[in-house]
Amino acid sequence: MSEQQQQENAAAAAVSNGDQQQQQNGADNNKEKEVTENGTTGESAEPVAEAENEAPKKEMRAVVLTGFGGLKSVKILKKPEPALNEGEILIRVKACGLNFQDLMVRQGAIDSPPKCPFILGFECAGDVEQIGEGVEDFQVGDQVVALPEYRAWAELVAVPAKYVYKLPKGLSYLDAVTITMNYTVAYILLFEISSLSQGKSILVHSVGGGVGQAVVQLAKTVKDVTIFGICSKGKHEALKEANAPVDHLLEKGSDYVSEIRKISPEGVDIVLDCLCGEECNKGYNLLKPMGKYLLYGTSNVVTGETKGFFSAARCWWQVDKVSPLKLFDENKSLAGFNLRHFMYLQNGAGHVKRTVDKVFQLFQEGKIKPLLDSTWALEDVAEAMQKMHDRKNVGKIILDPSMEPKPKPATPAKGKDKKKQSSEEKKDNDEKKEEKKEEKKEKEEEKKEEKKEKEEKKPEAPAAAATNGAGEPAAEEADAKEKESSS
Ligand SMILES: NC(=O)c1ccc[n+]([C@@H]2O[C@H](COP(=O)([O-])OP(=O)(O)OC[C@H]3O[C@@H](n4cnc5c(N)ncnc54)[C@H](OP(=O)(O)O)[C@@H]3O)[C@@H](O)[C@H]2O)c1
């Protein structure tokens, strides 16, 4: 077995141990009391420890996913404070980063998620409260940011030291969670994989979001780079005012291929695709010779509030299979990047740490300026997630454990002769009605999509099968599609 395989197996074993830990935690959860059901505060009435002589375990607030699905599965619970293992650092959390990946995790739309219930979140910043055995280079009181594998959205988190980074001078907790994941990914995409250089052009999807804005700012540190950015129309005005303006802002859902060809008939040098599905083919076909297409996300998988099985399948089958022979003939490159796999499954933590250092350096030189969309209390996490889902964020969404939740609207008084409902009963009924409405809407959407896809798919099916065989027929097929999309 090669050294790399051994490392990967060890990493996989560690992950599986992590799952067992999660399951154990899951069992513990049953003893815990929910703080809120809908985002209002409340107190845990029962002590967690069962044995009479045992001191009650200290508790913390955490954002827990109780089951894969919609926003109702996200709850603020009281959980026992985490125990610190060898090689770990205990962090008192001051800010948490919300990433698109968290929406996908909630829906169960990512590979190998842990068993529910578990604490959500991959990004947090705060103060080092305790140091585990064997940890060097950190001290109690250090201000840090961390990228743990889940469990980041809590008042306290124990994180392996290899995923923790000391904050440079002048970087606040909020700015730290605005830049760490997004700019590190953007840096790797632009400078380590795409080898961005002077005079190149880039197509960026979701350009108004966290990674999108990081890409724009980092790309603009290189001379004469032209950026074609696509996002929802509602963000265009705000982006014109942003620190690093996009050269050509295009509307999501528009015929962006034709728009780009009008400005740059040869196409673009780099395509950064976080959507997948049919955007893969469009992006590949837009590449100039020597161009690079890079897939780093699958946002198109997310349709309704809960996982759509059909949208995941569509993302897969809409993508043309490209043979290396085609790449050879056309002088194009394909690449992919997945930070989660790289860090937690492929031993990439050291590499990422070095890239985080480079990002912090750029921050200190004033070359990047974090773009914060909004800050929310832990209890308002559902609303924060909904904002991202509704495509309304410009920049990063953050959760702040010290923030007071928003006041909830008061329940209107009932008429005299109607049966009095407690506010809790009223809320439950409203929630159930809402859930039913959402379910109905999602089913209708899925049916519509299914029908549309079947209609679109019929004439293309034999051609798609032909491309799987690789070689000349595949190239001809893609050429024909390219002509179609650019005409
Ligand atoms: N490979 C990696 O390691 C890695 C790491 C971090 C993030 N990512 C990927 O990068 C992309 C951006 O992530 P982010 O965390 O920075 O999020 P983000 O861009 O801040 O937030 C979401 C934005 O995505 C766009 N979007 C596209 N498809 C959507 C959909 N189906 N539902 C809702 N919104 C959709 C919306 O903007 P518009 O409507 O304006 O397009 C929305 O405002 C995601 O695909 C994410 O998975 C990859």
The ligand as an SDF file (V2000), in Angstrom:
LIG
                    3D

 48 52  0  0  0  0  0  0  0  0999 V2000
  -15.0170   23.6600   -3.0350 N   0  0  0  0  0  0  0  0  0  0  0  0
  -14.9550   24.1960   -1.8520 C   0  0  0  0  0  0  0  0  0  0  0  0
  -14.0970   23.8260   -1.0770 O   0  0  0  0  0  0  0  0  0  0  0  0
  -15.9160   25.2690   -1.4640 C   0  0  0  0  0  0  0  0  0  0  0  0
  -15.7550   25.9880   -0.2810 C   0  0  0  0  0  0  0  0  0  0  0  0
  -16.6520   27.0200    0.0090 C   0  0  0  0  0  0  0  0  0  0  0  0
  -17.7100   27.2670   -0.8530 C   0  0  0  0  0  0  0  0  0  0  0  0
  -17.8340   26.4980   -1.9610 N   0  0  0  0  0  0  0  0  0  0  0  0
  -18.9420   26.7310   -2.9100 C   0  0  0  0  0  0  0  0  0  0  0  0
  -18.9290   28.0620   -3.3240 O   0  0  0  0  0  0  0  0  0  0  0  0
  -20.2520   28.4900   -3.5730 C   0  0  0  0  0  0  0  0  0  0  0  0
  -20.5300   29.7600   -2.8000 C   0  0  0  0  0  0  0  0  0  0  0  0
  -20.4660   29.4590   -1.4410 O   0  0  0  0  0  0  0  0  0  0  0  0
  -20.5840   30.5740   -0.3200 P   0  0  0  0  0  0  0  0  0  0  0  0
  -20.5040   29.8720    0.9760 O   0  0  0  0  0  0  0  0  0  0  0  0
  -19.6690   31.6790   -0.6270 O   0  0  0  0  0  0  0  0  0  0  0  0
  -22.0990   31.0570   -0.5110 O   0  0  0  0  0  0  0  0  0  0  0  0
  -22.6420   32.4470   -1.0680 P   0  0  0  0  0  0  0  0  0  0  0  0
  -22.1950   32.5890   -2.4700 O   0  0  0  0  0  0  0  0  0  0  0  0
  -22.3710   33.5220   -0.1110 O   0  0  0  0  0  0  0  0  0  0  0  0
  -24.2120   32.2500   -0.9460 O   0  0  0  0  0  0  0  0  0  0  0  0
  -25.1270   31.8110   -1.6880 C   0  0  0  0  0  0  0  0  0  0  0  0
  -25.3790   32.4640   -3.0390 C   0  0  0  0  0  0  0  0  0  0  0  0
  -25.3180   31.4150   -3.9730 O   0  0  0  0  0  0  0  0  0  0  0  0
  -26.1590   31.7100   -5.0760 C   0  0  0  0  0  0  0  0  0  0  0  0
  -26.8820   30.4830   -5.4010 N   0  0  0  0  0  0  0  0  0  0  0  0
  -26.5810   29.6540   -6.4190 C   0  0  0  0  0  0  0  0  0  0  0  0
  -27.3720   28.6090   -6.4380 N   0  0  0  0  0  0  0  0  0  0  0  0
  -28.2220   28.7470   -5.4160 C   0  0  0  0  0  0  0  0  0  0  0  0
  -29.2980   27.9650   -4.9460 C   0  0  0  0  0  0  0  0  0  0  0  0
  -29.6110   26.8190   -5.5500 N   0  0  0  0  0  0  0  0  0  0  0  0
  -29.9550   28.3850   -3.8550 N   0  0  0  0  0  0  0  0  0  0  0  0
  -29.6260   29.5280   -3.2590 C   0  0  0  0  0  0  0  0  0  0  0  0
  -28.6000   30.3120   -3.6750 N   0  0  0  0  0  0  0  0  0  0  0  0
  -27.9090   29.9300   -4.7490 C   0  0  0  0  0  0  0  0  0  0  0  0
  -27.0350   32.8750   -4.6430 C   0  0  0  0  0  0  0  0  0  0  0  0
  -26.5370   34.0170   -5.3090 O   0  0  0  0  0  0  0  0  0  0  0  0
  -26.9830   34.4310   -6.7900 P   0  0  0  0  0  0  0  0  0  0  0  0
  -28.4530   34.1730   -6.9150 O   0  0  0  0  0  0  0  0  0  0  0  0
  -26.6390   35.8650   -6.8220 O   0  0  0  0  0  0  0  0  0  0  0  0
  -26.1740   33.5910   -7.7140 O   0  0  0  0  0  0  0  0  0  0  0  0
  -26.7650   33.0160   -3.1540 C   0  0  0  0  0  0  0  0  0  0  0  0
  -26.8690   34.3350   -2.7040 O   0  0  0  0  0  0  0  0  0  0  0  0
  -21.1630   27.3220   -3.1810 C   0  0  0  0  0  0  0  0  0  0  0  0
  -21.4310   26.5490   -4.3100 O   0  0  0  0  0  0  0  0  0  0  0  0
  -20.2900   26.5290   -2.2490 C   0  0  0  0  0  0  0  0  0  0  0  0
  -20.6460   25.1790   -2.1560 O   0  0  0  0  0  0  0  0  0  0  0  0
  -16.9660   25.5310   -2.2870 C   0  0  0  0  0  0  0  0  0  0  0  0
  1  2  1  0
  2  3  2  0
  2  4  1  0
  4  5  1  0
  4 48  2  0
  5  6  2  0
  6  7  1  0
  7  8  2  0
  8  9  1  0
  8 48  1  0
  9 10  1  0
  9 46  1  0
 10 11  1  0
 11 12  1  0
 11 44  1  0
 12 13  1  0
 13 14  1  0
 14 15  2  0
 14 16  1  0
 14 17  1  0
 17 18  1  0
 18 19  2  0
 18 20  1  0
 18 21  1  0
 21 22  1  0
 22 23  1  0
 23 24  1  0
 23 42  1  0
 24 25  1  0
 25 26  1  0
 25 36  1  0
 26 27  1  0
 26 35  1  0
 27 28  2  0
 28 29  1  0
 29 30  1  0
 29 35  2  0
 30 31  1  0
 30 32  2  0
 32 33  1  0
 33 34  2  0
 34 35  1  0
 36 37  1  0
 36 42  1  0
 37 38  1  0
 38 39  2  0
 38 40  1  0
 38 41  1  0
 42 43  1  0
 44 45  1  0
 44 46  1  0
 46 47  1  0
M  CHG  2   8   1  16  -1
M  END
$$$$
